[in-house]
């Protein structure tokens, strides 16, 4: 019978897979997005989280690769690299290496090869897909050579080619819509941030978008010359805003504004970082056999390590668990937090 920690881990993974399915379906993967979602999708964060949690759902992994093979040029590799360094641990580097090799084999995606780290022979090959019970899935006839090159064993990759381009009328795809308009560069993310916030200074915008603060500041100063962006100095900080925001929203999503509120900006990478930290802690070998006090110590360490990420994601204020709790009180509070996170 599954323990409380095992059940919580299974629920956490199930919810993450469900979220990733929704986001991939929203940007064009052959699937069924949930209606009524109102959060802007971060393409690079989605890819990095999928390299880890996609191992729990074979179709999700394969359909996401299918989409990238067709539309990988719409991904910012510069930003992907920046998010990897800023939030280490979210990705599975071997899976990203597989994706980079697969895409890099096509001339149109040759730049992806820059992400493909050299495979190492130090680690034993391991079964790639993981079942809901945490066990590795071993039934396949022959191993896929690209995955095997990176020490991951699974059946042959068979892509269906059913992925579609992101729907520009779907407000969740705002990043892709702006990239189509402004290019795959920092301006698209900065514009998306300005469209969803009243104002902000370059350092805050840089933290949310994953670009360097100086680069963001330079771009914002250039945008000032368009008369579409304005700035006001408050103390030592210079705050930027979009005075004609309603006009931009009406231009980009005229129908969406009539039916629903404009989608929210979500800092997905810190949220994915916190969830990954908790999932790794709950999956530690032998944790279920340890005493309650030992489990609480491990969970407290995970909570303390994840606190900066939770704060940046705007989720810390809603957490019931805090490092001052002990034993069962901490475990109960934190598992309840993970259910709601």
TAGI-V645485 format. One record per residue. N is the residue number from 1. RES is the residue in three letters. SS is DSSP state (H for helix, E for strand, L for the rest). OMEGA is omega in whole degrees, 0 to 359 (999 if undefined). NEAR is the number of other ideal C-beta (glycine too) atoms within 10 Angstrom. Layout:
BEGIN
N;RES;SS;OMEGA;NEAR + N;RES;SS;OMEGA;NEAR
END
This chain:
BEGIN
1;UNK;L;182;4 + 2;UNK;L;177;12 + 3;UNK;L;180;12 + 4;UNK;H;180;13 + 5;UNK;H;178;20 + 6;UNK;H;179;16 + 7;UNK;H;179;13 + 8;UNK;H;178;20 + 9;UNK;H;180;23 + 10;UNK;H;179;16 + 11;UNK;H;181;13 + 12;UNK;H;180;21 + 13;UNK;H;180;22 + 14;UNK;H;181;14 + 15;UNK;H;178;16 + 16;UNK;H;179;22 + 17;UNK;H;179;18 + 18;UNK;H;178;13 + 19;UNK;H;180;20 + 20;UNK;H;177;24 + 21;UNK;H;180;22 + 22;UNK;H;184;19 + 23;UNK;H;178;26 + 24;UNK;H;179;24 + 25;UNK;H;180;17 + 26;UNK;H;181;22 + 27;UNK;H;172;24 + 28;UNK;L;176;22 + 29;UNK;L;179;25 + 30;UNK;L;182;15 + 31;UNK;L;184;16 + 32;UNK;L;178;9 + 33;UNK;L;177;17 + 34;UNK;L;177;12 + 35;UNK;L;173;6 + 36;UNK;L;177;6 + 37;UNK;L;188;17 + 38;UNK;L;184;13 + 39;UNK;E;182;16 + 40;UNK;L;182;21 + 41;UNK;L;176;23 + 42;UNK;L;187;26 + 43;UNK;H;184;24 + 44;UNK;H;176;22 + 45;UNK;H;179;24 + 46;UNK;H;180;20 + 47;UNK;H;183;23 + 48;UNK;H;179;25 + 49;UNK;H;181;25 + 50;UNK;H;178;29 + 51;UNK;H;179;20 + 52;UNK;H;188;23 + 53;UNK;H;174;25 + 54;UNK;H;178;27 + 55;UNK;H;179;22 + 56;UNK;H;181;20 + 57;UNK;L;186;22 + 58;UNK;H;183;15 + 59;UNK;H;177;13 + 60;UNK;H;181;21 + 61;UNK;H;184;23 + 62;UNK;H;180;16 + 63;UNK;H;178;24 + 64;UNK;H;176;24 + 65;UNK;H;178;22 + 66;UNK;H;180;21 + 67;UNK;H;182;23 + 68;UNK;H;179;24 + 69;UNK;H;181;18 + 70;UNK;H;189;19 + 71;UNK;H;182;18 + 72;UNK;H;179;21 + 73;UNK;H;179;15 + 74;UNK;H;178;18 + 75;UNK;L;177;21 + 76;UNK;L;180;21 + 77;UNK;H;176;17 + 78;UNK;H;180;16 + 79;UNK;H;178;21 + 80;UNK;H;178;19 + 81;UNK;H;180;14 + 82;UNK;H;180;20 + 83;UNK;H;177;25 + 84;UNK;H;182;19 + 85;UNK;H;182;8 + 86;UNK;H;183;14 + 87;UNK;L;181;22 + 88;UNK;L;177;10 + 89;UNK;L;180;14 + 90;UNK;L;183;25 + 91;UNK;L;163;21 + 92;UNK;L;187;21 + 93;UNK;H;179;16 + 94;UNK;H;180;19 + 95;UNK;H;177;22 + 96;UNK;H;176;22 + 97;UNK;H;177;24 + 98;UNK;H;181;27 + 99;UNK;H;180;25 + 100;UNK;H;178;24 + 101;UNK;H;181;19 + 102;UNK;H;181;21 + 103;UNK;H;182;22 + 104;UNK;H;178;17 + 105;UNK;L;177;13 + 106;UNK;L;183;13 + 107;UNK;H;183;6 + 108;UNK;H;181;11 + 109;UNK;H;187;21 + 110;UNK;H;182;11 + 111;UNK;H;180;15 + 112;UNK;H;181;23 + 113;UNK;H;179;12 + 114;UNK;H;180;11 + 115;UNK;H;187;18 + 116;UNK;L;177;18 + 117;UNK;L;179;12 + 118;UNK;L;177;6 + 119;UNK;L;179;16 + 120;UNK;L;180;11 + 121;UNK;L;184;7 + 122;UNK;L;183;6 + 123;UNK;L;176;10 + 124;UNK;L;175;6 + 125;UNK;L;180;14 + 126;UNK;E;177;11 + 127;UNK;E;190;17 + 128;UNK;L;186;27 + 129;UNK;L;184;20 + 130;UNK;E;181;18 + 131;UNK;L;181;11 + 132;UNK;L;179;11 + 133;UNK;L;179;8 + 134;UNK;L;180;13 + 135;UNK;L;180;10 + 136;UNK;E;182;13 + 137;UNK;L;190;16 + 138;UNK;L;186;11 + 139;UNK;L;171;7 + 140;UNK;L;185;14 + 141;UNK;L;181;6 + 142;UNK;L;185;8 + 143;UNK;E;175;17 + 144;UNK;L;187;18 + 145;UNK;H;181;10 + 146;UNK;H;177;18 + 147;UNK;H;182;22 + 148;UNK;H;178;16 + 149;UNK;H;180;16 + 150;UNK;L;175;24 + 151;UNK;L;182;18 + 152;UNK;E;186;22 + 153;UNK;E;178;17 + 154;UNK;L;178;22 + 155;UNK;E;183;16 + 156;UNK;L;178;12 + 157;UNK;L;182;15 + 158;UNK;L;185;8 + 159;UNK;L;185;15 + 160;UNK;L;179;10 + 161;UNK;L;183;8 + 162;UNK;L;183;13 + 163;UNK;L;179;21 + 164;UNK;L;176;12 + 165;UNK;L;178;14 + 166;UNK;L;180;22 + 167;UNK;L;182;15 + 168;UNK;L;179;15 + 169;UNK;L;178;12 + 170;UNK;L;183;19 + 171;UNK;H;178;26 + 172;UNK;H;182;22 + 173;UNK;H;184;24 + 174;UNK;H;181;26 + 175;UNK;H;180;23 + 176;UNK;H;179;24 + 177;UNK;H;180;20 + 178;UNK;H;176;22 + 179;UNK;H;177;23 + 180;UNK;H;182;15 + 181;UNK;H;189;13 + 182;UNK;H;183;15 + 183;UNK;L;180;11 + 184;UNK;L;183;19 + 185;UNK;L;185;16 + 186;UNK;H;182;24 + 187;UNK;H;181;18 + 188;UNK;H;179;22 + 189;UNK;H;180;29 + 190;UNK;H;179;26 + 191;UNK;H;177;23 + 192;UNK;H;179;22 + 193;UNK;H;180;20 + 194;UNK;H;179;22 + 195;UNK;H;186;19 + 196;UNK;L;179;18 + 197;UNK;L;178;16 + 198;UNK;L;178;9 + 199;UNK;L;178;15 + 200;UNK;E;177;20 + 201;UNK;E;188;19 + 202;UNK;H;182;23 + 203;UNK;H;180;13 + 204;UNK;H;179;17 + 205;UNK;H;179;23 + 206;UNK;H;180;22 + 207;UNK;H;183;17 + 208;UNK;H;185;24 + 209;UNK;H;177;23 + 210;UNK;L;177;25 + 211;UNK;L;179;23 + 212;UNK;L;183;13 + 213;UNK;H;181;14 + 214;UNK;H;179;11 + 215;UNK;H;179;17 + 216;UNK;H;180;27 + 217;UNK;H;179;17 + 218;UNK;H;181;13 + 219;UNK;H;179;20 + 220;UNK;H;178;22 + 221;UNK;H;176;14 + 222;UNK;H;179;11 + 223;UNK;H;178;19 + 224;UNK;H;184;13 + 225;UNK;L;179;8 + 226;UNK;L;185;7 + 227;UNK;L;176;9 + 228;UNK;L;179;15 + 229;UNK;L;178;20 + 230;UNK;E;181;14 + 231;UNK;E;176;14 + 232;UNK;E;180;10 + 233;UNK;E;177;9 + 234;UNK;E;187;9 + 235;UNK;L;181;6 + 236;UNK;L;184;6 + 237;UNK;E;176;12 + 238;UNK;E;183;15 + 239;UNK;E;182;17 + 240;UNK;E;179;25 + 241;UNK;E;182;14 + 242;UNK;L;184;21 + 243;UNK;L;181;11 + 244;UNK;L;186;13 + 245;UNK;H;181;16 + 246;UNK;H;178;11 + 247;UNK;H;177;11 + 248;UNK;H;180;16 + 249;UNK;H;180;18 + 250;UNK;H;179;13 + 251;UNK;H;186;10 + 252;UNK;H;183;19 + 253;UNK;L;183;22 + 254;UNK;H;182;10 + 255;UNK;H;184;9 + 256;UNK;H;184;19 + 257;UNK;H;179;14 + 258;UNK;H;188;8 + 259;UNK;H;186;8 + 260;UNK;L;177;12 + 261;UNK;L;178;9 + 262;UNK;L;185;18 + 263;UNK;L;182;21 + 264;UNK;E;169;12 + 265;UNK;L;177;20 + 266;UNK;L;173;18 + 267;UNK;L;187;19 + 268;UNK;H;186;25 + 269;UNK;H;177;26 + 270;UNK;H;178;24 + 271;UNK;H;177;24 + 272;UNK;H;179;28 + 273;UNK;H;180;26 + 274;UNK;H;181;29 + 275;UNK;H;178;26 + 276;UNK;H;179;23 + 277;UNK;H;181;20 + 278;UNK;H;180;22 + 279;UNK;H;179;18 + 280;UNK;H;180;13 + 281;UNK;H;180;21 + 282;UNK;H;182;25 + 283;UNK;L;180;15 + 284;UNK;L;181;13 + 285;UNK;L;175;6 + 286;UNK;L;183;6 + 287;UNK;H;182;17 + 288;UNK;H;180;14 + 289;UNK;H;182;9 + 290;UNK;L;179;14 + 291;UNK;L;179;9 + 292;UNK;H;181;12 + 293;UNK;H;178;12 + 294;UNK;H;177;11 + 295;UNK;H;181;23 + 296;UNK;H;179;20 + 297;UNK;H;180;15 + 298;UNK;H;180;16 + 299;UNK;H;177;23 + 300;UNK;H;178;20 + 301;UNK;H;179;13 + 302;UNK;H;179;20 + 303;UNK;H;180;23 + 304;UNK;H;180;12 + 305;UNK;H;183;15 + 306;UNK;H;185;23 + 307;UNK;H;178;15 + 308;UNK;H;180;13 + 309;UNK;H;179;22 + 310;UNK;H;179;22 + 311;UNK;H;180;14 + 312;UNK;H;179;18 + 313;UNK;L;180;20 + 314;UNK;L;183;13 + 315;UNK;L;187;19 + 316;UNK;H;183;15 + 317;UNK;H;182;7 + 318;UNK;H;182;10 + 319;UNK;L;175;20 + 320;UNK;L;183;14 + 321;UNK;L;173;20 + 322;UNK;L;186;14 + 323;UNK;L;180;11 + 324;UNK;L;179;8 + 325;UNK;L;182;18 + 326;UNK;L;171;13 + 327;UNK;H;185;13 + 328;UNK;H;181;12 + 329;UNK;H;179;13 + 330;UNK;H;182;23 + 331;UNK;H;182;22 + 332;UNK;H;182;15 + 333;UNK;H;184;17 + 334;UNK;H;179;25 + 335;UNK;H;175;21 + 336;UNK;H;177;14 + 337;UNK;H;182;18 + 338;UNK;H;178;21 + 339;UNK;H;183;11 + 340;UNK;H;192;10 + 341;UNK;L;999;18
END
